[in-house]
Amino acid sequence: MPLEATMVIIDNSEYMRNGDYMPSRFDAQADAVNTIVQTKIDSNPENTVGVMTMAHKGPEVLVTHSKELGQVIKGLHAASLNMGGYIDIPTAVNIAQLALKHRENKNLRQRIIVFVGSPLQGTAGDEREMVKLAKKLKKNNVAVDLIVFGDGIEEGESSVLKAFTENVSSADNSHLVSVPPGPHLLSDMIISSPILAEDRGMPPGTAVAAGPSTTSGTSDYEFGVDPNLDPELAMALRMSMEEERARQAAEDQARQATTDGSQATHSRDGVTNDTEELQQAPAASEGRDVDMDGDDEEDLDEEEAIARAIEMSMKQDQEEHKK
């Protein structure tokens, strides 16, 4: 396991408020920083880790050469309250190098890990200046890993950061990792990348490289986890995925059954209504005929009553004349 003193430079610019990485870019970055710090400390008890920011009012050191994860978490919380502005990579890297120079244990190798989640501004976008800085770091035996995500992905694909990584790398000790948005966690992609490969004791070639000093940040393993290194996690992820697929299939079947049943009910209701209408049609017609016959009978009864009344009146007259 390597003996290293590491400075982690985080991006606390305004771009870190975006939610394309769950729950936000800054929170995903903070989780990744915790993973890096824990992995570094676990790999060797002599390792130290520091954390600093590079945006807002300017680069600021939050934690220097610590072995306590609690101090790092406290520093990240303070950084979350001071987001804004633009990143200043050259200044931040120079400050980180100065902090590493004053490490207590001179036997610790020097490493800087930079998170880039926003566009490059000023000197950081000048390839010549960045290459000059890279050569200076290489001369002082400082390795640099760049983790680009969010808006930094386009910058990672440009020639500036690639040229910087190529010029700072010595014996493939520096890497450029690009992590696009997706269902995966930023920390999971980093822990399976070459950045932490040596700390985890991963054999050469386990992480997928996209060049002599550049990696894509992804792997050929399902869910981004090597089942040979962490079989329990790989099995848990696989079982979770199978359960989710089974649940979705059951929901689709239930939804289809409900739709079919509803269509059948509507069809039966339609047939019943048509039948009832057909049955009522002749009855209604007959009812109208019956009503008409009844009207005729009523008319006849009235005529007979009048005729009888006339007869009775005539009989009464005849009887009176006879008297």
Rosetta blueprint (number, residue, H / E / L):
1 M L
2 P L
3 L L
4 E E
5 A E
6 T E
7 M E
8 V E
9 I E
10 I E
11 D L
12 N L
13 S L
14 E H
15 Y H
16 M H
17 R H
18 N L
19 G L
20 D L
21 Y L
22 M L
23 P L
24 S L
25 R H
26 F H
27 D H
28 A H
29 Q H
30 A H
31 D H
32 A H
33 V H
34 N H
35 T H
36 I H
37 V H
38 Q H
39 T H
40 K H
41 I H
42 D H
43 S H
44 N L
45 P L
46 E L
47 N L
48 T E
49 V E
50 G E
51 V E
52 M E
53 T E
54 M L
55 A L
56 H L
57 K L
58 G L
59 P L
60 E E
61 V E
62 L E
63 V E
64 T E
65 H E
66 S E
67 K L
68 E L
69 L H
70 G H
71 Q H
72 V H
73 I H
74 K H
75 G H
76 L H
77 H H
78 A H
79 A H
80 S H
81 L L
82 N L
83 M L
84 G L
85 G L
86 Y L
87 I L
88 D L
89 I H
90 P H
91 T H
92 A H
93 V H
94 N H
95 I H
96 A H
97 Q H
98 L H
99 A H
100 L H
101 K H
102 H L
103 R L
104 E L
105 N L
106 K L
107 N L
108 L L
109 R E
110 Q E
111 R E
112 I E
113 I E
114 V E
115 F E
116 V E
117 G L
118 S L
119 P L
120 L L
121 Q L
122 G H
123 T H
124 A H
125 G H
126 D L
127 E H
128 R H
129 E H
130 M H
131 V H
132 K H
133 L H
134 A H
135 K H
136 K H
137 L H
138 K H
139 K H
140 N L
141 N L
142 V E
143 A E
144 V E
145 D E
146 L E
147 I E
148 V E
149 F E
150 G L
151 D L
152 G H
153 I H
154 E H
155 E H
156 G H
157 E H
158 S L
159 S H
160 V H
161 L H
162 K H
163 A H
164 F H
165 T H
166 E H
167 N H
168 V H
169 S L
170 S L
171 A L
172 D L
173 N L
174 S L
175 H E
176 L E
177 V E
178 S E
179 V E
180 P L
181 P L
182 G L
183 P L
184 H L
185 L L
186 L H
187 S H
188 D H
189 M H
190 I H
191 I H
192 S L
193 S L
194 P L
195 I L
196 L L
197 A L
198 E L
199 D L
200 R L
201 G L
202 M L
203 P L
204 P L
205 G L
206 T L
207 A L
208 V L
209 A E
210 A L
211 G L
212 P L
213 S L
214 T L
215 T E
216 S L
217 G L
218 T L
219 S L
220 D L
221 Y L
222 E H
223 F H
224 G H
225 V L
226 D L
227 P L
228 N L
229 L L
230 D L
231 P H
232 E H
233 L H
234 A H
235 M H
236 A H
237 L H
238 R H
239 M H
240 S H
241 M H
242 E H
243 E H
244 E H
245 R H
246 A H
247 R H
248 Q H
249 A H
250 A H
251 E H
252 D H
253 Q H
254 A H
255 R H
256 Q H
257 A H
258 T H
259 T H
260 D H
261 G H
262 S H
263 Q H
264 A H
265 T H
266 H H
267 S H
268 R H
269 D H
270 G H
271 V H
272 T H
273 N H
274 D H
275 T H
276 E H
277 E H
278 L H
279 Q H
280 Q H
281 A H
282 P H
283 A H
284 A H
285 S H
286 E H
287 G H
288 R H
289 D H
290 V H
291 D H
292 M H
293 D H
294 G H
295 D H
296 D H
297 E H
298 E H
299 D H
300 L H
301 D H
302 E H
303 E H
304 E H
305 A H
306 I H
307 A H
308 R H
309 A H
310 I H
311 E H
312 M H
313 S H
314 M H
315 K H
316 Q H
317 D H
318 Q H
319 E H
320 E H
321 H H
322 K H
323 K L
